[in-house]
């Protein structure tokens, strides 16, 4: 996914750092996670890139 102009992303040479927020929702010992197509992981937490001026909670809800 390509960053949008409001995403907080830093680049230095060949390295890139994305500011991200993630959440783990639990209800009665059940957890909400998401499957991924990333070959290095089976599951990921919900969330995403943080936009300038956005709270972590707003990022996760978006």
Backbone as XML, in Angstrom:
<?xml version="1.0"?>
<chain id="A" units="angstrom">
  <residue number="1" name="UNK">
    <atom name="N" x="0.856" y="-1.179" z="0.000"/>
    <atom name="CA" x="0.000" y="0.000" z="0.000"/>
    <atom name="C" x="0.899" y="1.239" z="0.000"/>
  </residue>
  <residue number="2" name="UNK">
    <atom name="N" x="0.635" y="2.165" z="-0.865"/>
    <atom name="CA" x="1.418" y="3.398" z="-0.948"/>
    <atom name="C" x="0.932" y="4.395" z="0.097"/>
  </residue>
  <residue number="3" name="UNK">
    <atom name="N" x="1.881" y="5.106" z="0.726"/>
    <atom name="CA" x="1.462" y="6.092" z="1.727"/>
    <atom name="C" x="0.753" y="7.276" z="1.087"/>
  </residue>
  <residue number="4" name="UNK">
    <atom name="N" x="-0.177" y="7.829" z="1.809"/>
    <atom name="CA" x="-0.850" y="9.051" z="1.376"/>
    <atom name="C" x="-0.031" y="10.220" z="1.920"/>
  </residue>
  <residue number="5" name="UNK">
    <atom name="N" x="-0.201" y="11.399" z="1.386"/>
    <atom name="CA" x="0.616" y="12.550" z="1.775"/>
    <atom name="C" x="0.484" y="12.910" z="3.249"/>
  </residue>
  <residue number="6" name="UNK">
    <atom name="N" x="-0.598" y="12.527" z="3.899"/>
    <atom name="CA" x="-0.794" y="12.828" z="5.321"/>
    <atom name="C" x="-0.270" y="11.739" z="6.249"/>
  </residue>
  <residue number="7" name="UNK">
    <atom name="N" x="0.185" y="10.598" z="5.700"/>
    <atom name="CA" x="0.748" y="9.532" z="6.525"/>
    <atom name="C" x="2.099" y="9.975" z="7.068"/>
  </residue>
  <residue number="8" name="UNK">
    <atom name="N" x="2.417" y="9.565" z="8.295"/>
    <atom name="CA" x="3.707" y="9.894" z="8.891"/>
    <atom name="C" x="4.701" y="8.812" z="8.472"/>
  </residue>
  <residue number="9" name="UNK">
    <atom name="N" x="5.550" y="9.145" z="7.511"/>
    <atom name="CA" x="6.536" y="8.218" z="6.955"/>
    <atom name="C" x="7.873" y="8.945" z="6.849"/>
  </residue>
  <residue number="10" name="UNK">
    <atom name="N" x="8.934" y="8.302" z="7.307"/>
    <atom name="CA" x="10.275" y="8.863" z="7.216"/>
    <atom name="C" x="11.122" y="7.967" z="6.327"/>
  </residue>
  <residue number="11" name="UNK">
    <atom name="N" x="11.913" y="8.567" z="5.443"/>
    <atom name="CA" x="12.824" y="7.810" z="4.596"/>
    <atom name="C" x="14.242" y="8.332" z="4.774"/>
  </residue>
  <residue number="12" name="UNK">
    <atom name="N" x="15.188" y="7.403" z="4.796"/>
    <atom name="CA" x="16.604" y="7.766" z="4.840"/>
    <atom name="C" x="17.347" y="6.733" z="4.012"/>
  </residue>
  <residue number="13" name="UNK">
    <atom name="N" x="17.781" y="7.163" z="2.850"/>
    <atom name="CA" x="18.446" y="6.227" z="1.942"/>
    <atom name="C" x="17.491" y="5.123" z="1.531"/>
  </residue>
  <residue number="14" name="UNK">
    <atom name="N" x="17.941" y="3.887" z="1.690"/>
    <atom name="CA" x="17.089" y="2.750" z="1.292"/>
    <atom name="C" x="16.122" y="2.316" z="2.389"/>
  </residue>
  <residue number="15" name="UNK">
    <atom name="N" x="16.152" y="2.991" z="3.539"/>
    <atom name="CA" x="15.304" y="2.613" z="4.669"/>
    <atom name="C" x="14.075" y="3.506" z="4.759"/>
  </residue>
  <residue number="16" name="UNK">
    <atom name="N" x="12.946" y="2.907" z="5.165"/>
    <atom name="CA" x="11.698" y="3.643" z="5.346"/>
    <atom name="C" x="11.097" y="3.259" z="6.683"/>
  </residue>
  <residue number="17" name="UNK">
    <atom name="N" x="10.591" y="4.248" z="7.417"/>
    <atom name="CA" x="9.950" y="4.019" z="8.704"/>
    <atom name="C" x="8.531" y="4.564" z="8.638"/>
  </residue>
  <residue number="18" name="UNK">
    <atom name="N" x="7.548" y="3.708" z="8.868"/>
    <atom name="CA" x="6.138" y="4.091" z="8.899"/>
    <atom name="C" x="5.678" y="4.149" z="10.348"/>
  </residue>
  <residue number="19" name="UNK">
    <atom name="N" x="5.084" y="5.264" z="10.762"/>
    <atom name="CA" x="4.502" y="5.347" z="12.099"/>
    <atom name="C" x="3.147" y="4.660" z="12.031"/>
  </residue>
  <residue number="20" name="UNK">
    <atom name="N" x="2.965" y="3.619" z="12.832"/>
    <atom name="CA" x="1.748" y="2.822" z="12.788"/>
    <atom name="C" x="1.161" y="2.679" z="14.180"/>
  </residue>
  <residue number="21" name="UNK">
    <atom name="N" x="-0.132" y="2.440" z="14.225"/>
    <atom name="CA" x="-0.821" y="2.138" z="15.475"/>
    <atom name="C" x="-1.548" y="0.813" z="15.269"/>
  </residue>
  <residue number="22" name="UNK">
    <atom name="N" x="-1.581" y="0.006" z="16.309"/>
    <atom name="CA" x="-2.265" y="-1.281" z="16.228"/>
    <atom name="C" x="-3.014" y="-1.525" z="17.525"/>
  </residue>
  <residue number="23" name="UNK">
    <atom name="N" x="-4.075" y="-2.291" z="17.429"/>
    <atom name="CA" x="-4.882" y="-2.590" z="18.600"/>
    <atom name="C" x="-5.214" y="-4.062" z="18.674"/>
  </residue>
  <residue number="24" name="UNK">
    <atom name="N" x="-5.452" y="-4.509" z="19.871"/>
    <atom name="CA" x="-5.880" y="-5.881" z="20.113"/>
    <atom name="C" x="-7.206" y="-5.807" z="20.853"/>
  </residue>
  <residue number="25" name="UNK">
    <atom name="N" x="-8.266" y="-6.238" z="20.210"/>
    <atom name="CA" x="-9.595" y="-6.224" z="20.824"/>
    <atom name="C" x="-9.872" y="-7.588" z="21.438"/>
  </residue>
  <residue number="26" name="UNK">
    <atom name="N" x="-10.315" y="-7.580" z="22.694"/>
    <atom name="CA" x="-10.594" y="-8.813" z="23.409"/>
    <atom name="C" x="-12.002" y="-8.748" z="23.989"/>
  </residue>
  <residue number="27" name="UNK">
    <atom name="N" x="-12.723" y="-9.849" z="23.871"/>
    <atom name="CA" x="-14.049" y="-9.976" z="24.469"/>
    <atom name="C" x="-14.219" y="-11.431" z="24.882"/>
  </residue>
  <residue number="28" name="UNK">
    <atom name="N" x="-14.403" y="-11.657" z="26.183"/>
    <atom name="CA" x="-14.587" y="-13.022" z="26.713"/>
    <atom name="C" x="-13.481" y="-13.975" z="26.257"/>
  </residue>
  <residue number="29" name="UNK">
    <atom name="N" x="-12.253" y="-13.527" z="26.338"/>
    <atom name="CA" x="-11.070" y="-14.293" z="25.954"/>
    <atom name="C" x="-11.040" y="-14.659" z="24.472"/>
  </residue>
  <residue number="30" name="UNK">
    <atom name="N" x="-11.756" y="-13.903" z="23.640"/>
    <atom name="CA" x="-11.675" y="-14.018" z="22.185"/>
    <atom name="C" x="-10.994" y="-12.749" z="21.679"/>
  </residue>
  <residue number="31" name="UNK">
    <atom name="N" x="-10.125" y="-12.893" z="20.665"/>
    <atom name="CA" x="-9.332" y="-11.778" z="20.182"/>
    <atom name="C" x="-9.585" y="-11.531" z="18.704"/>
  </residue>
  <residue number="32" name="UNK">
    <atom name="N" x="-9.638" y="-10.245" z="18.333"/>
    <atom name="CA" x="-9.827" y="-9.877" z="16.929"/>
    <atom name="C" x="-8.468" y="-9.625" z="16.306"/>
  </residue>
  <residue number="33" name="UNK">
    <atom name="N" x="-8.103" y="-10.457" z="15.328"/>
    <atom name="CA" x="-6.876" y="-10.290" z="14.564"/>
    <atom name="C" x="-7.230" y="-10.457" z="13.099"/>
  </residue>
  <residue number="34" name="UNK">
    <atom name="N" x="-6.287" y="-10.202" z="12.224"/>
    <atom name="CA" x="-6.547" y="-10.284" z="10.794"/>
    <atom name="C" x="-5.528" y="-11.203" z="10.132"/>
  </residue>
  <residue number="35" name="UNK">
    <atom name="N" x="-5.981" y="-12.025" z="9.195"/>
    <atom name="CA" x="-5.054" y="-12.828" z="8.408"/>
    <atom name="C" x="-4.307" y="-11.895" z="7.458"/>
  </residue>
  <residue number="36" name="UNK">
    <atom name="N" x="-3.137" y="-12.327" z="7.007"/>
    <atom name="CA" x="-2.344" y="-11.512" z="6.104"/>
    <atom name="C" x="-1.777" y="-12.361" z="4.974"/>
  </residue>
  <residue number="37" name="UNK">
    <atom name="N" x="-1.447" y="-11.721" z="3.888"/>
    <atom name="CA" x="-0.787" y="-12.410" z="2.775"/>
    <atom name="C" x="0.732" y="-12.282" z="2.894"/>
  </residue>
  <residue number="38" name="UNK">
    <atom name="N" x="1.217" y="-11.586" z="3.930"/>
    <atom name="CA" x="2.646" y="-11.426" z="4.161"/>
    <atom name="C" x="3.254" y="-12.789" z="4.467"/>
  </residue>
  <residue number="39" name="UNK">
    <atom name="N" x="4.242" y="-13.228" z="3.700"/>
    <atom name="CA" x="4.822" y="-14.563" z="3.930"/>
    <atom name="C" x="5.587" y="-14.674" z="5.247"/>
  </residue>
  <residue number="40" name="UNK">
    <atom name="N" x="5.890" y="-13.547" z="5.900"/>
    <atom name="CA" x="6.637" y="-13.587" z="7.160"/>
    <atom name="C" x="5.717" y="-13.623" z="8.388"/>
  </residue>
  <residue number="41" name="UNK">
    <atom name="N" x="4.404" y="-13.564" z="8.183"/>
    <atom name="CA" x="3.468" y="-13.559" z="9.314"/>
    <atom name="C" x="2.184" y="-14.262" z="8.918"/>
  </residue>
  <residue number="42" name="UNK">
    <atom name="N" x="1.533" y="-14.885" z="9.881"/>
    <atom name="CA" x="0.245" y="-15.523" z="9.633"/>
    <atom name="C" x="-0.918" y="-14.586" z="9.959"/>
  </residue>
  <residue number="43" name="UNK">
    <atom name="N" x="-0.752" y="-13.794" z="11.024"/>
    <atom name="CA" x="-1.802" y="-12.900" z="11.482"/>
    <atom name="C" x="-1.195" y="-11.550" z="11.831"/>
  </residue>
  <residue number="44" name="UNK">
    <atom name="N" x="-2.022" y="-10.509" z="11.792"/>
    <atom name="CA" x="-1.585" y="-9.170" z="12.186"/>
    <atom name="C" x="-2.663" y="-8.536" z="13.050"/>
  </residue>
  <residue number="45" name="UNK">
    <atom name="N" x="-2.266" y="-7.537" z="13.837"/>
    <atom name="CA" x="-3.234" y="-6.767" z="14.613"/>
    <atom name="C" x="-3.886" y="-5.734" z="13.716"/>
  </residue>
  <residue number="46" name="UNK">
    <atom name="N" x="-5.108" y="-5.338" z="14.042"/>
    <atom name="CA" x="-5.770" y="-4.304" z="13.261"/>
    <atom name="C" x="-5.107" y="-2.955" z="13.529"/>
  </residue>
  <residue number="47" name="UNK">
    <atom name="N" x="-5.116" y="-2.109" z="12.538"/>
    <atom name="CA" x="-4.511" y="-0.783" z="12.667"/>
    <atom name="C" x="-3.986" y="-0.320" z="11.326"/>
  </residue>
  <residue number="48" name="UNK">
    <atom name="N" x="-3.054" y="0.611" z="11.352"/>
    <atom name="CA" x="-2.490" y="1.108" z="10.115"/>
    <atom name="C" x="-1.596" y="2.309" z="10.340"/>
  </residue>
  <residue number="49" name="UNK">
    <atom name="N" x="-1.238" y="2.957" z="9.239"/>
    <atom name="CA" x="-0.373" y="4.128" z="9.300"/>
    <atom name="C" x="-1.085" y="5.285" z="9.988"/>
  </residue>
  <residue number="50" name="UNK">
    <atom name="N" x="-0.344" y="5.996" z="10.829"/>
    <atom name="CA" x="-0.876" y="7.160" z="11.527"/>
    <atom name="C" x="-0.733" y="8.379" z="10.618"/>
  </residue>
  <residue number="51" name="UNK">
    <atom name="N" x="-1.779" y="9.187" z="10.560"/>
    <atom name="CA" x="-1.755" y="10.427" z="9.790"/>
    <atom name="C" x="-1.406" y="11.586" z="10.723"/>
  </residue>
  <residue number="52" name="UNK">
    <atom name="N" x="-0.814" y="12.646" z="10.178"/>
    <atom name="CA" x="-0.493" y="13.825" z="10.976"/>
    <atom name="C" x="-1.741" y="14.318" z="11.698"/>
  </residue>
  <residue number="53" name="UNK">
    <atom name="N" x="-1.615" y="14.579" z="13.003"/>
    <atom name="CA" x="-2.709" y="15.108" z="13.801"/>
    <atom name="C" x="-3.733" y="14.069" z="14.238"/>
  </residue>
  <residue number="54" name="UNK">
    <atom name="N" x="-3.490" y="12.805" z="13.966"/>
    <atom name="CA" x="-4.453" y="11.740" z="14.279"/>
    <atom name="C" x="-4.008" y="10.983" z="15.532"/>
  </residue>
  <residue number="55" name="UNK">
    <atom name="N" x="-4.956" y="10.614" z="16.380"/>
    <atom name="CA" x="-4.624" y="9.823" z="17.562"/>
    <atom name="C" x="-4.507" y="8.345" z="17.181"/>
  </residue>
  <residue number="56" name="UNK">
    <atom name="N" x="-3.882" y="7.574" z="18.050"/>
    <atom name="CA" x="-3.783" y="6.126" z="17.827"/>
    <atom name="C" x="-5.165" y="5.500" z="17.731"/>
  </residue>
  <residue number="57" name="UNK">
    <atom name="N" x="-6.069" y="5.921" z="18.617"/>
    <atom name="CA" x="-7.428" y="5.370" z="18.605"/>
    <atom name="C" x="-8.136" y="5.687" z="17.276"/>
  </residue>
  <residue number="58" name="UNK">
    <atom name="N" x="-7.993" y="6.905" z="16.768"/>
    <atom name="CA" x="-8.597" y="7.268" z="15.483"/>
    <atom name="C" x="-8.002" y="6.436" z="14.350"/>
  </residue>
  <residue number="59" name="UNK">
    <atom name="N" x="-6.685" y="6.187" z="14.416"/>
    <atom name="CA" x="-6.033" y="5.374" z="13.381"/>
    <atom name="C" x="-6.617" y="3.971" z="13.356"/>
  </residue>
  <residue number="60" name="UNK">
    <atom name="N" x="-6.751" y="3.369" z="14.527"/>
    <atom name="CA" x="-7.254" y="1.992" z="14.607"/>
    <atom name="C" x="-8.714" y="1.935" z="14.159"/>
  </residue>
  <residue number="61" name="UNK">
    <atom name="N" x="-9.521" y="2.921" z="14.538"/>
    <atom name="CA" x="-10.926" y="2.918" z="14.140"/>
    <atom name="C" x="-11.079" y="3.120" z="12.635"/>
  </residue>
  <residue number="62" name="UNK">
    <atom name="N" x="-10.185" y="3.903" z="12.034"/>
    <atom name="CA" x="-10.249" y="4.144" z="10.586"/>
    <atom name="C" x="-9.956" y="2.858" z="9.848"/>
  </residue>
</chain>
